[in-house]
Amino acid sequence: MKIGVLAVQGAFIEHEHMIEEIGHTAIEIRQRDDLEGLDGLILPGGESTVQGQLLNKLDMMKDIKNMISNGLPTLATCAGLILLSEHIADDDIVHIGTLPVTIKRNAYGRQLSSFVTNADIKHIGNYPMTFIRAPYIENVSDGVEVLASVDNHIVAAKYNNQIGLSFHPELTGDTRIHEYFLSTIK
Ligand code: GLN
């Protein structure tokens, strides 16, 4: 399968390695033309404000939004999840906005830059979760499946073709989430 990894900013190389490790092709998405013929899309972590600005500047925001709305399987992590969210708490900006949840940025405080914890994820099992200046999902609309919570905060959710994670599965060496994502394609 051909899996596009948005490569304008952030932790995209680690996702590419994961996709290749499990036997598929990772395509770096740097411009509009790269969006053709994808079987799936990964939106990596990084800085959502910068990524959103770059998507507009590179004229890719609308295309990506349309492709996801039309069913392109999408895995979004951390900043990627912020881009996908329909609402950002305390902010009027919407980036891609196809995932009907409210996301809270830097929800664990700006100073707590990183922590790791284990928790159960539906369909996958117990998983080591790495959080880096992470958001969490404050609430979800009907039809959104909550996949995982940590301390009563939602950190993973699925809505039709979209999976959003607060944490970084590409940094753990554990390929089960990427395998699960690929299993949802087709
Ligand atoms: N804090 C970042 C943001 O708001 C997300 C952090 C990350 O992707 N690790 O965009």
Backbone and ligand atoms as CSV (ligand in chain L), in Angstrom:
chain,resi,resn,atom,element,x,y,z
A,1,MET,N,N,0.828,-1.197,0.000
A,1,MET,CA,C,0.000,0.000,0.000
A,1,MET,C,C,0.864,1.249,0.000
A,2,LYS,N,N,0.330,2.307,-0.555
A,2,LYS,CA,C,1.034,3.605,-0.581
A,2,LYS,C,C,0.441,4.514,0.496
A,3,ILE,N,N,1.262,4.781,1.510
A,3,ILE,CA,C,0.784,5.596,2.619
A,3,ILE,C,C,1.516,6.937,2.585
A,4,GLY,N,N,0.770,8.015,2.440
A,4,GLY,CA,C,1.357,9.346,2.452
A,4,GLY,C,C,1.616,9.798,3.882
A,5,VAL,N,N,2.775,10.410,4.090
A,5,VAL,CA,C,3.076,10.976,5.406
A,5,VAL,C,C,3.328,12.468,5.199
A,6,LEU,N,N,2.487,13.304,5.790
A,6,LEU,CA,C,2.658,14.748,5.630
A,6,LEU,C,C,4.045,15.133,6.146
A,7,ALA,N,N,4.856,15.742,5.274
A,7,ALA,CA,C,6.270,15.966,5.597
A,7,ALA,C,C,6.631,17.439,5.463
A,8,VAL,N,N,5.770,18.318,5.996
A,8,VAL,CA,C,6.083,19.747,5.951
A,8,VAL,C,C,6.764,20.212,7.234
A,9,GLN,N,N,6.562,19.484,8.333
A,9,GLN,CA,C,7.154,19.860,9.624
A,9,GLN,C,C,6.895,18.712,10.598
A,10,GLY,N,N,7.789,18.539,11.567
A,10,GLY,CA,C,7.509,17.609,12.663
A,10,GLY,C,C,8.096,16.217,12.473
A,11,ALA,N,N,7.495,15.247,13.184
A,11,ALA,CA,C,8.075,13.901,13.325
A,11,ALA,C,C,7.582,12.949,12.231
A,12,PHE,N,N,7.875,13.292,10.977
A,12,PHE,CA,C,7.348,12.451,9.880
A,12,PHE,C,C,8.244,11.258,9.566
A,13,ILE,N,N,9.564,11.418,9.745
A,13,ILE,CA,C,10.483,10.336,9.349
A,13,ILE,C,C,10.220,9.067,10.163
A,14,GLU,N,N,9.911,9.229,11.431
A,14,GLU,CA,C,9.654,8.077,12.295
A,14,GLU,C,C,8.423,7.305,11.817
A,15,HIS,N,N,7.407,8.019,11.334
A,15,HIS,CA,C,6.225,7.328,10.777
A,15,HIS,C,C,6.599,6.569,9.502
A,16,GLU,N,N,7.442,7.186,8.689
A,16,GLU,CA,C,7.860,6.515,7.444
A,16,GLU,C,C,8.570,5.206,7.776
A,17,HIS,N,N,9.448,5.259,8.775
A,17,HIS,CA,C,10.165,4.039,9.164
A,17,HIS,C,C,9.196,2.949,9.615
A,18,MET,N,N,8.191,3.330,10.379
A,18,MET,CA,C,7.194,2.360,10.853
A,18,MET,C,C,6.478,1.696,9.673
A,19,ILE,N,N,6.051,2.524,8.714
A,19,ILE,CA,C,5.314,2.000,7.553
A,19,ILE,C,C,6.205,1.047,6.761
A,20,GLU,N,N,7.451,1.425,6.601
A,20,GLU,CA,C,8.376,0.572,5.841
A,20,GLU,C,C,8.696,-0.710,6.603
A,21,GLU,N,N,8.805,-0.587,7.906
A,21,GLU,CA,C,9.107,-1.763,8.737
A,21,GLU,C,C,8.021,-2.834,8.603
A,22,ILE,N,N,6.781,-2.404,8.406
A,22,ILE,CA,C,5.719,-3.399,8.284
A,22,ILE,C,C,5.390,-3.689,6.813
A,23,GLY,N,N,6.288,-3.302,5.928
A,23,GLY,CA,C,6.232,-3.805,4.557
A,23,GLY,C,C,5.432,-2.983,3.563
A,24,HIS,N,N,5.211,-1.711,3.851
A,24,HIS,CA,C,4.465,-0.876,2.913
A,24,HIS,C,C,5.315,0.324,2.499
A,25,THR,N,N,4.778,1.114,1.544
A,25,THR,CA,C,5.546,2.229,0.990
A,25,THR,C,C,5.089,3.546,1.603
A,26,ALA,N,N,6.056,4.307,2.119
A,26,ALA,CA,C,5.741,5.631,2.665
A,26,ALA,C,C,6.113,6.690,1.638
A,27,ILE,N,N,5.162,7.590,1.351
A,27,ILE,CA,C,5.378,8.672,0.394
A,27,ILE,C,C,5.400,9.980,1.179
A,28,GLU,N,N,6.454,10.771,1.033
A,28,GLU,CA,C,6.483,12.063,1.715
A,28,GLU,C,C,5.589,13.060,0.987
A,29,ILE,N,N,4.678,13.666,1.718
A,29,ILE,CA,C,3.779,14.657,1.122
A,29,ILE,C,C,4.353,16.038,1.420
A,30,ARG,N,N,4.875,16.663,0.389
A,30,ARG,CA,C,5.467,18.005,0.534
A,30,ARG,C,C,4.758,19.031,-0.338
A,31,GLN,N,N,4.046,18.569,-1.357
A,31,GLN,CA,C,3.306,19.482,-2.241
A,31,GLN,C,C,2.057,18.777,-2.767
A,32,ARG,N,N,1.179,19.547,-3.394
A,32,ARG,CA,C,-0.122,19.021,-3.832
A,32,ARG,C,C,-0.008,17.758,-4.677
A,33,ASP,N,N,0.949,17.745,-5.601
A,33,ASP,CA,C,1.080,16.613,-6.519
A,33,ASP,C,C,1.335,15.297,-5.792
A,34,ASP,N,N,1.933,15.402,-4.606
A,34,ASP,CA,C,2.242,14.179,-3.855
A,34,ASP,C,C,0.986,13.490,-3.340
A,35,LEU,N,N,-0.148,14.177,-3.390
A,35,LEU,CA,C,-1.376,13.636,-2.795
A,35,LEU,C,C,-2.077,12.612,-3.684
A,36,GLU,N,N,-1.555,12.424,-4.880
A,36,GLU,CA,C,-2.259,11.531,-5.803
A,36,GLU,C,C,-2.031,10.048,-5.524
A,37,GLY,N,N,-3.096,9.264,-5.591
A,37,GLY,CA,C,-2.986,7.808,-5.551
A,37,GLY,C,C,-2.646,7.206,-4.207
A,38,LEU,N,N,-3.014,7.898,-3.120
A,38,LEU,CA,C,-2.701,7.368,-1.795
A,38,LEU,C,C,-3.766,6.381,-1.316
A,39,ASP,N,N,-3.313,5.370,-0.564
A,39,ASP,CA,C,-4.255,4.446,0.093
A,39,ASP,C,C,-4.544,4.890,1.520
A,40,GLY,N,N,-3.677,5.740,2.066
A,40,GLY,CA,C,-3.863,6.209,3.435
A,40,GLY,C,C,-2.983,7.415,3.658
A,41,LEU,N,N,-3.255,8.140,4.751
A,41,LEU,CA,C,-2.520,9.371,5.040
A,41,LEU,C,C,-2.187,9.413,6.525
A,42,ILE,N,N,-0.958,9.834,6.829
A,42,ILE,CA,C,-0.559,10.033,8.231
A,42,ILE,C,C,-0.233,11.504,8.445
A,43,LEU,N,N,-0.819,12.084,9.496
A,43,LEU,CA,C,-0.526,13.468,9.894
A,43,LEU,C,C,0.298,13.388,11.169
A,44,PRO,N,N,1.571,13.747,11.123
A,44,PRO,CA,C,2.466,13.527,12.263
A,44,PRO,C,C,2.359,14.605,13.331
A,45,GLY,N,N,3.064,14.385,14.432
A,45,GLY,CA,C,3.183,15.378,15.481
A,45,GLY,C,C,4.163,16.469,15.080
A,46,GLY,N,N,4.201,17.504,15.871
A,46,GLY,CA,C,5.063,18.650,15.581
A,46,GLY,C,C,4.434,19.880,16.196
A,47,GLU,N,N,4.236,20.889,15.401
A,47,GLU,CA,C,3.624,22.133,15.884
A,47,GLU,C,C,2.440,22.442,14.975
A,48,SER,N,N,1.234,22.332,15.529
A,48,SER,CA,C,0.038,22.393,14.691
A,48,SER,C,C,-0.147,23.764,14.025
A,49,THR,N,N,0.226,24.837,14.737
A,49,THR,CA,C,0.051,26.173,14.138
A,49,THR,C,C,0.913,26.306,12.891
A,50,VAL,N,N,2.151,25.855,13.004
A,50,VAL,CA,C,3.079,25.934,11.865
A,50,VAL,C,C,2.598,25.013,10.738
A,51,GLN,N,N,2.189,23.806,11.093
A,51,GLN,CA,C,1.731,22.870,10.057
A,51,GLN,C,C,0.512,23.424,9.329
A,52,GLY,N,N,-0.416,24.018,10.090
A,52,GLY,CA,C,-1.616,24.588,9.474
A,52,GLY,C,C,-1.258,25.720,8.519
A,53,GLN,N,N,-0.335,26.575,8.954
A,53,GLN,CA,C,0.089,27.691,8.080
A,53,GLN,C,C,0.721,27.161,6.799
A,54,LEU,N,N,1.551,26.130,6.954
A,54,LEU,CA,C,2.225,25.577,5.768
A,54,LEU,C,C,1.231,24.916,4.817
A,55,LEU,N,N,0.226,24.226,5.369
A,55,LEU,CA,C,-0.780,23.600,4.493
A,55,LEU,C,C,-1.517,24.650,3.676
A,56,ASN,N,N,-1.788,25.808,4.279
A,56,ASN,CA,C,-2.435,26.881,3.525
A,56,ASN,C,C,-1.492,27.466,2.486
A,57,LYS,N,N,-0.264,27.729,2.909
A,57,LYS,CA,C,0.722,28.338,2.022
A,57,LYS,C,C,1.005,27.445,0.810
A,58,LEU,N,N,1.039,26.138,1.052
A,58,LEU,CA,C,1.339,25.189,-0.030
A,58,LEU,C,C,0.075,24.790,-0.794
A,59,ASP,N,N,-1.046,25.421,-0.424
A,59,ASP,CA,C,-2.329,25.190,-1.096
A,59,ASP,C,C,-2.762,23.720,-1.039
A,60,MET,N,N,-2.568,23.094,0.115
A,60,MET,CA,C,-2.955,21.684,0.261
A,60,MET,C,C,-4.122,21.484,1.227
A,61,MET,N,N,-4.479,22.539,1.969
A,61,MET,CA,C,-5.474,22.368,3.033
A,61,MET,C,C,-6.806,21.834,2.493
A,62,LYS,N,N,-7.299,22.468,1.421
A,62,LYS,CA,C,-8.613,22.097,0.871
A,62,LYS,C,C,-8.603,20.674,0.337
A,63,ASP,N,N,-7.535,20.339,-0.403
A,63,ASP,CA,C,-7.458,18.992,-0.988
A,63,ASP,C,C,-7.441,17.924,0.100
A,64,ILE,N,N,-6.637,18.165,1.120
A,64,ILE,CA,C,-6.546,17.177,2.199
A,64,ILE,C,C,-7.890,17.036,2.897
A,65,LYS,N,N,-8.524,18.176,3.140
A,65,LYS,CA,C,-9.845,18.136,3.788
A,65,LYS,C,C,-10.846,17.338,2.938
A,66,ASN,N,N,-10.852,17.590,1.643
A,66,ASN,CA,C,-11.777,16.871,0.760
A,66,ASN,C,C,-11.473,15.381,0.712
A,67,MET,N,N,-10.192,15.047,0.634
A,67,MET,CA,C,-9.822,13.631,0.553
A,67,MET,C,C,-10.244,12.883,1.814
A,68,ILE,N,N,-10.047,13.510,2.975
A,68,ILE,CA,C,-10.431,12.849,4.233
A,68,ILE,C,C,-11.958,12.769,4.324
A,69,SER,N,N,-12.642,13.848,3.952
A,69,SER,CA,C,-14.117,13.830,3.965
A,69,SER,C,C,-14.666,12.760,3.032
A,70,ASN,N,N,-13.933,12.491,1.947
A,70,ASN,CA,C,-14.384,11.480,0.993
A,70,ASN,C,C,-13.921,10.077,1.365
A,71,GLY,N,N,-13.325,9.914,2.553
A,71,GLY,CA,C,-13.056,8.566,3.055
A,71,GLY,C,C,-11.610,8.115,3.089
A,72,LEU,N,N,-10.654,8.963,2.752
A,72,LEU,CA,C,-9.258,8.525,2.799
A,72,LEU,C,C,-8.880,8.132,4.234
A,73,PRO,N,N,-8.444,6.885,4.454
A,73,PRO,CA,C,-8.054,6.470,5.807
A,73,PRO,C,C,-6.904,7.346,6.326
A,74,THR,N,N,-7.075,7.886,7.515
A,74,THR,CA,C,-6.130,8.871,8.044
A,74,THR,C,C,-5.787,8.558,9.497
A,75,LEU,N,N,-4.491,8.552,9.777
A,75,LEU,CA,C,-3.999,8.386,11.146
A,75,LEU,C,C,-3.313,9.687,11.544
A,76,ALA,N,N,-3.781,10.306,12.626
A,76,ALA,CA,C,-3.228,11.594,13.029
A,76,ALA,C,C,-2.699,11.501,14.448
A,77,THR,N,N,-1.468,12.002,14.654
A,77,THR,CA,C,-0.881,11.938,15.988
A,77,THR,C,C,-0.548,13.348,16.473
A,78,CYS,N,N,-0.956,13.628,17.696
A,78,CYS,CA,C,-0.568,14.844,18.405
A,78,CYS,C,C,-0.917,16.112,17.609
A,79,ALA,N,N,0.049,16.844,17.077
A,79,ALA,CA,C,-0.286,18.038,16.292
A,79,ALA,C,C,-1.218,17.669,15.136
A,80,GLY,N,N,-1.030,16.489,14.557
A,80,GLY,CA,C,-1.905,16.018,13.481
A,80,GLY,C,C,-3.344,15.903,13.948
A,81,LEU,N,N,-3.520,15.423,15.175
A,81,LEU,CA,C,-4.867,15.327,15.759
A,81,LEU,C,C,-5.476,16.718,15.937
A,82,ILE,N,N,-4.643,17.676,16.327
A,82,ILE,CA,C,-5.135,19.064,16.473
A,82,ILE,C,C,-5.606,19.591,15.109
A,83,LEU,N,N,-4.842,19.298,14.057
A,83,LEU,CA,C,-5.241,19.739,12.707
A,83,LEU,C,C,-6.582,19.138,12.307
A,84,LEU,N,N,-6.804,17.885,12.683
A,84,LEU,CA,C,-8.033,17.190,12.270
A,84,LEU,C,C,-9.271,17.671,13.022
A,85,SER,N,N,-9.084,18.161,14.245
A,85,SER,CA,C,-10.225,18.399,15.133
A,85,SER,C,C,-11.136,19.520,14.636
A,86,GLU,N,N,-12.426,19.275,14.804
A,86,GLU,CA,C,-13.430,20.257,14.375
A,86,GLU,C,C,-13.418,21.509,15.263
A,87,HIS,N,N,-13.069,21.338,16.541
A,87,HIS,CA,C,-12.996,22.475,17.467
A,87,HIS,C,C,-11.706,22.387,18.272
A,88,ILE,N,N,-11.079,23.547,18.466
A,88,ILE,CA,C,-9.936,23.640,19.367
A,88,ILE,C,C,-10.392,24.482,20.550
A,89,ALA,N,N,-10.256,23.951,21.775
A,89,ALA,CA,C,-10.705,24.688,22.967
A,89,ALA,C,C,-9.956,26.008,23.059
A,90,ASP,N,N,-10.661,27.060,23.443
A,90,ASP,CA,C,-10.063,28.400,23.623
A,90,ASP,C,C,-9.416,28.951,22.365
A,91,ASP,N,N,-9.862,28.518,21.207
A,91,ASP,CA,C,-9.278,29.026,19.967
A,91,ASP,C,C,-10.351,28.961,18.878
A,92,ASP,N,N,-10.414,29.968,18.035
A,92,ASP,CA,C,-11.428,29.976,16.974
A,92,ASP,C,C,-10.935,29.301,15.713
A,93,ILE,N,N,-9.639,29.032,15.657
A,93,ILE,CA,C,-9.092,28.516,14.401
A,93,ILE,C,C,-9.486,27.039,14.191
A,94,VAL,N,N,-9.780,26.698,12.957
A,94,VAL,CA,C,-10.006,25.310,12.561
A,94,VAL,C,C,-9.065,25.057,11.395
A,95,HIS,N,N,-8.369,23.944,11.415
A,95,HIS,CA,C,-7.444,23.651,10.321
A,95,HIS,C,C,-8.142,22.724,9.317
A,96,ILE,N,N,-7.978,21.424,9.453
A,96,ILE,CA,C,-8.673,20.502,8.534
A,96,ILE,C,C,-10.118,20.319,9.012
A,97,GLY,N,N,-10.293,20.051,10.297
A,97,GLY,CA,C,-11.629,20.113,10.901
A,97,GLY,C,C,-12.608,19.028,10.489
A,98,THR,N,N,-12.121,17.827,10.214
A,98,THR,CA,C,-13.014,16.742,9.788
A,98,THR,C,C,-13.374,15.774,10.914
A,99,LEU,N,N,-12.724,15.888,12.057
A,99,LEU,CA,C,-12.966,14.957,13.179
A,99,LEU,C,C,-13.816,15.682,14.229
A,100,PRO,N,N,-15.056,15.197,14.465
A,100,PRO,CA,C,-15.978,15.944,15.332
A,100,PRO,C,C,-15.669,15.775,16.828
A,101,VAL,N,N,-14.591,16.399,17.241
A,101,VAL,CA,C,-14.192,16.392,18.659
A,101,VAL,C,C,-13.723,17.803,19.017
A,102,THR,N,N,-13.667,18.063,20.326
A,102,THR,CA,C,-13.011,19.288,20.810
A,102,THR,C,C,-11.684,18.893,21.424
A,103,ILE,N,N,-10.624,19.527,20.953
A,103,ILE,CA,C,-9.273,19.180,21.409
A,103,ILE,C,C,-8.733,20.309,22.270
A,104,LYS,N,N,-8.004,19.933,23.300
A,104,LYS,CA,C,-7.346,20.948,24.148
A,104,LYS,C,C,-5.847,20.828,23.922
A,105,ARG,N,N,-5.250,21.888,23.410
A,105,ARG,CA,C,-3.797,21.876,23.141
A,105,ARG,C,C,-3.002,21.993,24.429
A,106,ASN,N,N,-1.788,21.472,24.404
A,106,ASN,CA,C,-0.871,21.562,25.558
A,106,ASN,C,C,-1.626,21.297,26.860
A,107,ALA,N,N,-2.431,20.246,26.838
A,107,ALA,CA,C,-3.405,20.019,27.897
A,107,ALA,C,C,-2.754,19.611,29.219
A,108,TYR,N,N,-1.531,19.147,29.146
A,108,TYR,CA,C,-0.835,18.720,30.368
A,108,TYR,C,C,0.094,19.824,30.870
A,109,GLY,N,N,-0.069,21.039,30.337
A,109,GLY,CA,C,0.783,22.155,30.738
A,109,GLY,C,C,1.981,22.254,29.816
A,110,ARG,N,N,2.405,23.465,29.590
A,110,ARG,CA,C,3.530,23.668,28.674
A,110,ARG,C,C,4.834,23.171,29.262
A,111,GLN,N,N,4.936,23.199,30.584
A,111,GLN,CA,C,6.210,22.839,31.210
A,111,GLN,C,C,6.444,21.330,31.218
A,112,LEU,N,N,5.348,20.568,31.379
A,112,LEU,CA,C,5.490,19.106,31.408
A,112,LEU,C,C,5.691,18.666,29.966
A,113,SER,N,N,6.954,18.661,29.538
A,113,SER,CA,C,7.169,18.498,28.113
A,113,SER,C,C,6.939,17.063,27.657
A,114,SER,N,N,7.170,16.088,28.539
A,114,SER,CA,C,7.067,14.730,28.023
A,114,SER,C,C,6.885,13.713,29.145
A,115,PHE,N,N,6.054,12.708,28.915
A,115,PHE,CA,C,5.951,11.588,29.847
A,115,PHE,C,C,5.480,10.350,29.100
A,116,VAL,N,N,5.742,9.208,29.717
A,116,VAL,CA,C,5.356,7.937,29.112
A,116,VAL,C,C,4.483,7.188,30.095
A,117,THR,N,N,3.407,6.584,29.584
A,117,THR,CA,C,2.569,5.768,30.448
A,117,THR,C,C,1.998,4.619,29.626
A,118,ASN,N,N,1.538,3.576,30.309
A,118,ASN,CA,C,0.916,2.459,29.604
A,118,ASN,C,C,-0.581,2.503,29.819
A,119,ALA,N,N,-1.341,2.246,28.772
A,119,ALA,CA,C,-2.795,2.162,28.926
A,119,ALA,C,C,-3.350,1.256,27.832
A,120,ASP,N,N,-4.583,0.792,28.050
A,120,ASP,CA,C,-5.224,-0.093,27.071
A,120,ASP,C,C,-5.804,0.724,25.931
A,121,ILE,N,N,-5.632,0.215,24.715
A,121,ILE,CA,C,-6.279,0.802,23.541
A,121,ILE,C,C,-7.194,-0.270,22.952
A,122,LYS,N,N,-8.427,0.107,22.705
A,122,LYS,CA,C,-9.395,-0.794,22.077
A,122,LYS,C,C,-8.828,-1.344,20.773
A,123,HIS,N,N,-9.048,-2.588,20.479
A,123,HIS,CA,C,-8.604,-3.284,19.269
A,123,HIS,C,C,-7.106,-3.605,19.291
A,124,ILE,N,N,-6.354,-3.048,20.238
A,124,ILE,CA,C,-4.897,-3.194,20.191
A,124,ILE,C,C,-4.332,-3.831,21.455
A,125,GLY,N,N,-4.786,-3.395,22.628
A,125,GLY,CA,C,-4.258,-3.921,23.884
A,125,GLY,C,C,-3.443,-2.874,24.609
A,126,ASN,N,N,-2.706,-3.345,25.624
A,126,ASN,CA,C,-1.917,-2.414,26.423
A,126,ASN,C,C,-0.774,-1.865,25.584
A,127,TYR,N,N,-0.532,-0.554,25.690
A,127,TYR,CA,C,0.387,0.082,24.750
A,127,TYR,C,C,1.185,1.175,25.471
A,128,PRO,N,N,2.491,1.288,25.167
A,128,PRO,CA,C,3.301,2.344,25.780
A,128,PRO,C,C,3.077,3.678,25.064
A,129,MET,N,N,2.549,4.659,25.781
A,129,MET,CA,C,2.174,5.932,25.151
A,129,MET,C,C,3.163,7.027,25.531
A,130,THR,N,N,3.758,7.654,24.522
A,130,THR,CA,C,4.687,8.765,24.743
A,130,THR,C,C,3.968,10.074,24.450
A,131,PHE,N,N,3.868,10.932,25.463
A,131,PHE,CA,C,3.191,12.228,25.312
A,131,PHE,C,C,4.241,13.339,25.289
A,132,ILE,N,N,4.140,14.242,24.319
A,132,ILE,CA,C,5.071,15.380,24.225
A,132,ILE,C,C,4.256,16.660,24.015
A,133,ARG,N,N,4.231,17.519,25.032
A,133,ARG,CA,C,3.383,18.733,24.985
A,133,ARG,C,C,2.033,18.404,24.315
A,134,ALA,N,N,1.432,17.364,24.865
A,134,ALA,CA,C,0.323,16.708,24.164
A,134,ALA,C,C,-1.020,17.387,24.398
A,135,PRO,N,N,-1.913,17.215,23.433
A,135,PRO,CA,C,-3.307,17.607,23.624
A,135,PRO,C,C,-4.090,16.419,24.202
A,136,TYR,N,N,-5.292,16.670,24.714
A,136,TYR,CA,C,-6.242,15.560,24.872
A,136,TYR,C,C,-7.598,15.999,24.354
A,137,ILE,N,N,-8.472,15.006,24.168
A,137,ILE,CA,C,-9.791,15.285,23.594
A,137,ILE,C,C,-10.755,15.586,24.734
A,138,GLU,N,N,-11.312,16.779,24.740
A,138,GLU,CA,C,-12.227,17.192,25.821
A,138,GLU,C,C,-13.598,16.573,25.666
A,139,ASN,N,N,-14.118,16.559,24.463
A,139,ASN,CA,C,-15.355,15.818,24.241
A,139,ASN,C,C,-15.523,15.423,22.785
A,140,VAL,N,N,-16.396,14.433,22.591
A,140,VAL,CA,C,-16.578,13.855,21.253
A,140,VAL,C,C,-18.056,13.930,20.880
A,141,SER,N,N,-18.336,14.049,19.590
A,141,SER,CA,C,-19.713,14.013,19.103
A,141,SER,C,C,-20.167,12.572,18.936
A,142,ASP,N,N,-21.481,12.395,18.709
A,142,ASP,CA,C,-22.024,11.062,18.457
A,142,ASP,C,C,-21.303,10.422,17.282
A,143,GLY,N,N,-21.081,9.135,17.390
A,143,GLY,CA,C,-20.459,8.420,16.279
A,143,GLY,C,C,-18.954,8.300,16.404
A,144,VAL,N,N,-18.367,9.029,17.356
A,144,VAL,CA,C,-16.923,8.916,17.573
A,144,VAL,C,C,-16.682,7.794,18.583
A,145,GLU,N,N,-15.817,6.863,18.227
A,145,GLU,CA,C,-15.489,5.744,19.113
A,145,GLU,C,C,-14.258,6.119,19.953
A,146,VAL,N,N,-14.432,6.103,21.262
A,146,VAL,CA,C,-13.285,6.376,22.135
A,146,VAL,C,C,-12.437,5.107,22.209
A,147,LEU,N,N,-11.161,5.222,21.858
A,147,LEU,CA,C,-10.281,4.046,21.841
A,147,LEU,C,C,-9.451,3.934,23.114
A,148,ALA,N,N,-9.125,5.069,23.726
A,148,ALA,CA,C,-8.292,5.012,24.936
A,148,ALA,C,C,-8.440,6.282,25.751
A,149,SER,N,N,-8.358,6.109,27.072
A,149,SER,CA,C,-8.349,7.252,27.986
A,149,SER,C,C,-7.219,7.058,28.984
A,150,VAL,N,N,-6.655,8.179,29.426
A,150,VAL,CA,C,-5.648,8.168,30.482
A,150,VAL,C,C,-6.099,9.194,31.512
A,151,ASP,N,N,-6.240,8.773,32.772
A,151,ASP,CA,C,-6.716,9.672,33.837
A,151,ASP,C,C,-8.010,10.376,33.432
A,152,ASN,N,N,-8.943,9.611,32.878
A,152,ASN,CA,C,-10.249,10.149,32.477
A,152,ASN,C,C,-10.217,11.164,31.338
A,153,HIS,N,N,-9.087,11.269,30.667
A,153,HIS,CA,C,-9.038,12.132,29.487
A,153,HIS,C,C,-8.865,11.259,28.249
A,154,ILE,N,N,-9.611,11.595,27.200
A,154,ILE,CA,C,-9.557,10.786,25.983
A,154,ILE,C,C,-8.268,11.080,25.222
A,155,VAL,N,N,-7.519,10.035,24.922
A,155,VAL,CA,C,-6.243,10.219,24.216
A,155,VAL,C,C,-6.203,9.478,22.877
A,156,ALA,N,N,-7.274,8.763,22.547
A,156,ALA,CA,C,-7.343,8.105,21.242
A,156,ALA,C,C,-8.800,7.933,20.856
A,157,ALA,N,N,-9.117,8.238,19.600
A,157,ALA,CA,C,-10.502,8.144,19.144
A,157,ALA,C,C,-10.529,7.819,17.656
A,158,LYS,N,N,-11.650,7.206,17.248
A,158,LYS,CA,C,-11.805,6.831,15.837
A,158,LYS,C,C,-13.174,7.319,15.361
A,159,TYR,N,N,-13.198,7.877,14.180
A,159,TYR,CA,C,-14.466,8.313,13.572
A,159,TYR,C,C,-14.405,7.900,12.108
A,160,ASN,N,N,-15.191,6.915,11.748
A,160,ASN,CA,C,-15.163,6.352,10.390
A,160,ASN,C,C,-13.720,6.094,9.951
A,161,ASN,N,N,-13.252,6.822,8.942
A,161,ASN,CA,C,-11.913,6.597,8.372
A,161,ASN,C,C,-10.795,7.320,9.116
A,162,GLN,N,N,-11.107,8.011,10.215
A,162,GLN,CA,C,-10.083,8.828,10.887
A,162,GLN,C,C,-9.745,8.292,12.281
A,163,ILE,N,N,-8.446,8.151,12.541
A,163,ILE,CA,C,-7.990,7.763,13.879
A,163,ILE,C,C,-7.112,8.907,14.398
A,164,GLY,N,N,-7.399,9.386,15.595
A,164,GLY,CA,C,-6.612,10.470,16.181
A,164,GLY,C,C,-6.025,10.042,17.516
A,165,LEU,N,N,-4.743,10.334,17.710
A,165,LEU,CA,C,-4.032,9.943,18.933
A,165,LEU,C,C,-3.333,11.166,19.528
A,166,SER,N,N,-3.393,11.319,20.857
A,166,SER,CA,C,-2.670,12.409,21.532
A,166,SER,C,C,-1.181,12.140,21.623
A,167,PHE,N,N,-0.828,10.863,21.556
A,167,PHE,CA,C,0.551,10.453,21.845
A,167,PHE,C,C,1.263,10.050,20.556
A,168,HIS,N,N,2.494,9.545,20.706
A,168,HIS,CA,C,3.378,9.307,19.552
A,168,HIS,C,C,3.723,7.828,19.371
A,169,PRO,N,N,2.921,7.064,18.650
A,169,PRO,CA,C,3.217,5.638,18.478
A,169,PRO,C,C,4.458,5.399,17.625
A,170,GLU,N,N,4.864,6.410,16.853
A,170,GLU,CA,C,6.019,6.236,15.965
A,170,GLU,C,C,7.329,6.273,16.743
A,171,LEU,N,N,7.270,6.683,18.019
A,171,LEU,CA,C,8.503,6.813,18.798
A,171,LEU,C,C,8.751,5.622,19.711
A,172,THR,N,N,7.872,4.629,19.682
A,172,THR,CA,C,7.952,3.555,20.667
A,172,THR,C,C,8.613,2.288,20.137
A,173,GLY,N,N,8.709,2.139,18.835
A,173,GLY,CA,C,9.200,0.885,18.280
A,173,GLY,C,C,8.128,-0.210,18.279
A,174,ASP,N,N,6.923,0.124,18.708
A,174,ASP,CA,C,5.813,-0.831,18.746
A,174,ASP,C,C,4.914,-0.530,17.544
A,175,THR,N,N,4.888,-1.471,16.583
A,175,THR,CA,C,4.214,-1.190,15.304
A,175,THR,C,C,2.709,-1.503,15.314
A,176,ARG,N,N,2.156,-1.910,16.470
A,176,ARG,CA,C,0.772,-2.402,16.445
A,176,ARG,C,C,-0.255,-1.354,15.998
A,177,ILE,N,N,-0.030,-0.082,16.327
A,177,ILE,CA,C,-1.017,0.932,15.923
A,177,ILE,C,C,-0.969,1.141,14.410
A,178,HIS,N,N,0.229,1.184,13.854
A,178,HIS,CA,C,0.338,1.329,12.395
A,178,HIS,C,C,-0.246,0.100,11.695
A,179,GLU,N,N,-0.029,-1.074,12.277
A,179,GLU,CA,C,-0.615,-2.284,11.680
A,179,GLU,C,C,-2.144,-2.237,11.762
A,180,TYR,N,N,-2.661,-1.782,12.890
A,180,TYR,CA,C,-4.107,-1.668,13.040
A,180,TYR,C,C,-4.656,-0.672,12.011
A,181,PHE,N,N,-3.975,0.474,11.876
A,181,PHE,CA,C,-4.406,1.480,10.897
A,181,PHE,C,C,-4.463,0.869,9.489
A,182,LEU,N,N,-3.401,0.147,9.122
A,182,LEU,CA,C,-3.391,-0.443,7.773
A,182,LEU,C,C,-4.479,-1.505,7.625
A,183,SER,N,N,-4.806,-2.192,8.725
A,183,SER,CA,C,-5.846,-3.228,8.654
A,183,SER,C,C,-7.222,-2.617,8.409
A,184,THR,N,N,-7.382,-1.318,8.690
A,184,THR,CA,C,-8.686,-0.668,8.472
A,184,THR,C,C,-8.846,-0.198,7.019
A,185,ILE,N,N,-7.760,-0.285,6.235
A,185,ILE,CA,C,-7.812,0.186,4.845
A,185,ILE,C,C,-8.301,-0.946,3.937
A,186,LYS,N,N,-9.154,-0.600,3.001
A,186,LYS,CA,C,-9.742,-1.524,2.019
A,186,LYS,C,C,-11.121,-1.976,2.437
L,1,LIG,N1,N,1.855,21.162,21.373
L,1,LIG,C1,C,1.859,20.895,19.957
L,1,LIG,C2,C,0.767,21.706,19.250
L,1,LIG,O1,O,-0.063,22.312,19.881
L,1,LIG,C3,C,1.653,19.413,19.680
L,1,LIG,C4,C,2.797,18.643,20.265
L,1,LIG,C5,C,3.208,17.430,19.475
L,1,LIG,O2,O,2.806,17.214,18.325
L,1,LIG,N2,N,4.068,16.651,20.083
L,1,LIG,O3,O,0.762,21.738,18.065
